[in-house]
């Protein structure tokens, strides 16, 4: 049984996705794998990792997005923010106001 947290995400176009945190070590490994030698995340590697390890429902691939680059950018960026814990920081800030 997997006890890693999940998050439901609705894209700007209204499509539903479920993100699942793969664990701290896996998140660190993913973060390392997606960067070039200068520490800059590479879009293709980042998307591959998010589709394989973070976006669990629906299971998607490159073909899923077709020519919809806006949906691709939205979902991949949101899943990476979730992986890095950045979405929690903004939620905590909102709850403290």
Secondary structure, 3 states (H helix, E strand, C coil): CCCCCEEEEECCCCCEEEEECCCHHHHHHHHHHCECCCCCECHHHHHHHHHHHCEEECCCCHHHHCCCHHHHHHHHHHHHHHHHCHHHHHHHHHHHC
